[in-house]
Amino acid sequence: MTLPDTAANPAGADRTFQVDLRGLVDLLSHHLYSSPKVYLRELMQNAVDALTARHGLEPAAPAEALGIRLYADGSVVRVEDDGVGLTEADVHTFLATIGRSSKRAERLAEQRGDFIGQFGIGLLSCFLVADEIHVLSRSARTPDAPAVEWRGRGDGSYTVRTLPASARPRPGTTVTLTPRADAGEWTRPAQVHALARHFGSLLRHPVTFDDGTGGSGGPGGPGASVNPEPAPWARTYPTPGARSRALAAYGEEVFGFTPLDTIELDLPAVGLKGIACVLPEAVPAGRRHGHRVHVKGMLLSEQAEEILPEWAFFVRCVVDAESLRPTASRESLYEDDTLAAVRDALAERLRAWIARAAASDPDLLARFLQAHHLAVKSLAVHDDEILRMLLPWLPFETTDGHTTLDEFARTHRTVLVTSSVEEFRQVAAIASAAGLGVVNGGYTYDRELVHRLPEIRPEASVADLDPATLTAHLDPVDRETELAAAAYLALARDALAVFDCDVALRTFQPANAPALLVDSREARHERTRSQLAREQEGGLWGDILGALRQEAPRAQLILNQLNPLVRAAVAIDEPELARTSAEALYGQAAMLSRRPLRPAESSLINRSFLDLLAHALRKDS
C-alpha cells in the first residue's frame, strides 16, 4: 500500500487507501490460498457462475449448449465460457475495484446466491502465476452489446476499452494468461488438464480441454472432455447391485481403499448427494479423516473435517452440495446453521446404516464392529438407540478374554468393572480363578458403557470392583500357618511401611502367582496428597491439603501360601534376608501390575535383586 501525496491532501481532509497490488497478491498466496494451483479453480468457478447467470437469463437454453473450454499449450492458458458475459459497467464493478463495499455490492451479492464465488477477487488469484491477465467479454443481456477488453497487470495498472461485437461474435468471456517463467509447474498443458479434472470432474456444465497438439502426444486434443460422465450417484443403473458396485468402485478410485460398505447420502433440503465409504480397518482413536466436498460440482476441499461429527471417524465421504457456504478462500466450509444441520443429518444417516446392519446383515455388522468398535462406543455413550441396539454386541476385555457383554453377562450374573487398565491387569488372573467376572473399564468409554448394561439386560448386576470384594474371595490360611508366619509378616510390614503397604497371607489360585498387590490409583493419589500435607504442615498449602486429607487407604501385598516360593520365604529365620525377600516379592507384584513404578520402587527392586544375588553367592561359597 502506498501513501497519498500530502500536497494533494491537506491536513484534516478525507483520504483514500491506495492498494499495492503486489502486496495484496503476496497476501493471497501466503495466507488465503493454499497453493498457486487454485488459479485454475477460480477461473473455472467464474465460468460456472457466468453460465449459471446465463441460464437464469435464458432458461430455455439447453445446458449442454453452454460450456467451458480450456486451452493450454505451454505459452498461454485460456479459459472460455458461454456465460452471461460482462458489460463495460460490470468490468468496472468487478475488475477495477478491490474490496468494494456498498449497498449495490451487497444487493449484488444477494443476487449471486446461486453462484460459487465472486468474480473480482477470484481473478486476482491469476497473478499467482501470471503478470498480466487479459479478459475479453461480451454480455448476453443486450443483443447488440459490444465486446469489452480488460487488461490487468501485476503492478496494479489496467486498461479497459470497448471493441466491435465482431471481436467476440458470441456472448461469454475469455480469460487469457501469459504464465511467468517460474509458474511452469502449474501451467504446463498436462498439469492444467490434471487440475481441471481434479477440480471440475463433477461439474454439471460440459468442460473440454485442448492442448494445442491436435490430439497427438498431449493430454487432450480439441474437445477432450474433462467431465465426460455425471457424478456416479446421478447415473442410472440396471439393478441396485450394479449401483452399489459402481459407488464402491468410485469410492475406491477417490480414496484408494476398498470400502467395507458404501452408504449413499441424499439431503434434498440442501441439495446434497454423495457417498460415505466405511473404512475396512480401524483408525487411531480421535483421528479424523478429511472428506472430499464439492459445492455445485466444483471441488472445494479434500480435507473437510467439519462435514461430519467427531465420532464418525470410521467413514470418508465425497459429497456435492448446493447450499453449503465456502469460506473466503473457498477451500473449506463456513461454520453456520446450515452446516450444523447438514452435519446432524449426515450423522443420522450413519446411525440408520448401523441400525440396518444390526437388523439385517449380522456378518457386515460383525466385520464393522471388529474394526470400529471404539467409534461405536463413543456414539453409544450419547445415543440411547445405538446403545440399546449394539451394546450387547460390542467387544470388551474381560476375565473370560475378549468377548461381548451379552455373552459375558450370560456367564456372570454380577459383572464387576475396574476403573483402570492397571487395576484389571493386577487382578485378572486371580479373579478368573476365583470365578469372578471382571471387565476392564480402563479404556475410553468402557466403564461408562458397562454400567449401562442393566438398561439392556435388567437381570444383570454391575458394580465397580472393590479390593475388599476380591480379597473376600481369597481363602484364609489356617491358624497354625498364620502363627508360624507371624514373625515374617511383621518384618515384611516393617520393610514395606515406606510404601504404606500392609502384608497378609492367603491361599488363592493360580498357585504360580506368589503375590498380589492390591492398590488402586485413587488410594495412591490419596497417600501422595497426605504425604504432601505432612511435608507442608504449618503453611497455607499444608492447611489446604490437610482440609482435603482423608484417611489414606493402604496398599495390600497378599502373599499366596499355595506358592512354593512364598512358603520358603515365610520360613526364613534371618531378619535381613526376610526383609529382602519381602521387598523382592513386593517389587515383583508391582511390576506385574504394569503400572508406572515410583522411583523408590525401582530402587527397591534393584536393591533387593542385588541383595538376594549376593546372599546366594555367599551361600554357594
GIDA-V528356 format. One record per run of one state. SS is the DSSP state (H for helix, E for strand, - for the rest). FROM is the first residue (numbers start at 1). LEN is the number of residues. If there is no record, write none. Layout:
ss from len
SS FROM LEN
SS FROM LEN
This chain:
ss from len
- 1 1
E 2 1
- 3 15
E 18 1
- 19 2
H 21 12
- 33 5
H 38 20
- 58 5
H 63 3
- 66 2
E 68 5
- 73 4
E 77 5
- 82 6
H 88 7
- 95 8
H 103 12
- 115 4
H 119 10
- 129 1
E 130 9
- 139 8
E 147 7
- 154 4
E 158 6
- 164 1
H 165 4
- 169 3
E 172 8
- 180 1
H 181 7
- 188 1
H 189 12
- 201 6
E 207 4
- 211 13
E 224 2
- 226 6
H 232 3
- 235 5
H 240 16
- 256 6
E 262 6
H 268 3
- 271 1
E 272 7
- 279 13
E 292 4
- 296 2
E 298 4
- 302 3
H 305 3
- 308 7
E 315 7
- 322 4
E 326 1
- 327 6
E 333 1
- 334 3
H 337 24
- 361 1
H 362 21
- 383 1
H 384 10
- 394 1
E 395 4
- 399 2
E 401 4
H 405 7
- 412 2
E 414 4
- 418 3
H 421 13
- 434 4
E 438 2
- 440 6
H 446 6
- 452 1
H 453 4
- 457 4
E 461 4
- 465 2
H 467 6
- 473 2
E 475 2
- 477 2
H 479 6
- 485 1
H 486 10
- 496 1
H 497 3
- 500 1
E 501 7
- 508 7
E 515 4
- 519 2
H 521 15
- 536 4
H 540 9
- 549 6
E 555 6
- 561 3
H 564 7
- 571 4
H 575 18
- 593 6
H 599 22
- 621 1
